[in-house]
């Protein structure tokens, strides 16, 4: 759900009205279109998160160890990338925030609501509206995913408990399943010691 939301924001910034709005609010020199690069990064990151989520669900439902291994690997890479972006964000945050803040503050004071600058005024109003809409959608999506995750976890725990109980009843102590019996005894012994 989050991947889709991030992709939507990125596509909105690249292809929709977002590009014009971004450039109206915070114009950048033509040789450094950093906001557009950021928007493409959002589309890519959202796509990776979405595909990774689909892979994880597929692998879990099929109990595919290779798929789960790939899922864990990709999640670790995504988290590593997020940490790297976070570190770079912290390093460049003050400079970017101060520069953008000063520029946007000056532009808001001089251009917002003034005759001949209706595009800028509409861009500011539009961003405020879109921000609220996106925040509501993301929060709703996260709550839905959290509820589904808890329900699936409860189902999986119950299923695992039933499966283990059935295996214990049929295999523990029965001829030909000495390894299983020894493994259960070892786990019990470790739990008593620890």
N, C-alpha and C positions, 0 to 999 in steps of 0.2 A: 504494500500500500504506500509506503514511504517512497519507494523507488518510482512509482507512478507519479506521485505528487512532485518529486524533484524533477522528473522528466517534463511534466506539464509546465512547471515554472521555467525550465530551460527552453522549451519550445516556444513558450509565450515570449520569452526574451529575445529569441532568435528570429522567429518567423511571424509572430503575431504583432499586436500593437505594442508589445513590450519593448521591442528594439527602439521604436521611435520615442517611447516614453523614457527609456533609459538615457538615450542620447539627448533628449530635451532637458532632463534633470541634471545629468552629470556628463556634459560633453567631454570627450577625450581627444587628444590630437590624433590625426588620421594615421600617424605612424605607430601609435600604441593603442590599439582598440582593445584594452584590457577587459572592459565590461562584456564585450561580445565573446571574448575567449572564455570568460567566466561562465557565460550562458551556455556555450558549447560544452564546457566541463560539466555543468549541471545535467545536460542531456545525457552525456556519457556515463556519469556517475549513477544517474537514475536508472539507465539501462542495465548497468552492471548489477546494481542492487536488485532490480526486478528479475533478471535472468538467474541470479544466484538464489533468490527466494524460490523461484519455480524449480530449480535444480534440487534444492533442499527438500521441498515438499515431495517432489517425485521420488527422490532417493529414500526418503523416510517411509513413504507409502509402500514402495516396492521392497523395502529393507535391503537396498542395494549398497553393499559396503564400498564399492568403488565410487558410486555417486556421492555417498556421504563423505568419503575422503576428499573428493573434489570440492564438495560444498565447504567443508571445513577449511581446506586450503585457500579457496577463494575468499572466504570470510576473513581469514587471517591476513590475506593480502589487502583486502578492502580496509580492514582496521589499521594495518600498517600505513596504507596510503592516507587514511584519515588523520592518523597521528602526524605524519609528515606535513600534510596540509595545515593541520592545527599549529604545528611548530612554526611553519612559515607564516601563517596568519598572525601569530603572536609577534614574530619578529618585525613584520611589516605593518602591523595593525595601527600603531600610533601614527606613523607617517601617513598612511592612507586615510585614516579616520580624520586626522587634523586637516589634511589637504582637502578631502571631499567635504568635510564638515564646514570649513571656511568657505569653500566655493559654493556649496548649496545654500548656506546661510546668506551669503551675499546675494545670490541669485533670488532667493525667496524674498528678501527685503526689497530688492529693486524690481523684480519682474512679476511676482505673484499678484494677480489682480489688476495689473496696470494695463492700460490700453496698448494694443499692438502686440501683446505677449499672451494672447489667449491660449496658444498651444502649450506654453509652460504651465499656466494655471490649470488647464485640463489634465495635463500629465500628472501634476501633483495630486489632484483630486482622484484621478484614476488609480494611481498607485496606492493611495490610502484605502480605497474601496477594495482593490484586488488583494491587498495584504490581509484585510479582515477575512475575506472569503477563503483565502488559502489557509490561513491559520485554523479556521473552523473546520475545513475539510480534512486537514492533516490530523487534528485532534480527534475528530470523529473516526477517521481511519485507524489511528493508533489504538483507540479504545476498542474498536471492533476486532482488530487483530489480537489484542491482549485477551479479550473474552474468549475468542476462538482458541487461542493457545492454551488457556487454562482448561477449557472444556476438553480439548484433545489430550492434554496431559493427564487429566483425571481418567479419561477413557483408557489411555495407554497404561497407566498405573494399575487400574483394575484388571485389564487384560493380562498384564504381566503377572500380577498376583495369582490370577486363576491358572495361568499356564504353569507357573512354578509349583503351585499346589498340586496340580494334576501330575506333573512330572515327579514330584516327591512321592506321591501316593503310588505311582506305577513303577518307578525305577529304583527308589531307595531300598537297599537291602535285597533286591531281587538278583537271582543268578545272571551272570553275564554283564552286570552293570556295576561292577566293583569300583571302577574309576569314578563313576558318578557318586557312589556312596562315600568313597574316600574324600572327594572334593567337598561334599556337604559337611562331612565330619571336620575337615580342615577349617572350613569357614566358621563353623560353630566354635571350634577350639580357639581360633583367632579372636572371635568376638568375646569369648569369655576372658581371654588374656588382656584384651585391649580396653 
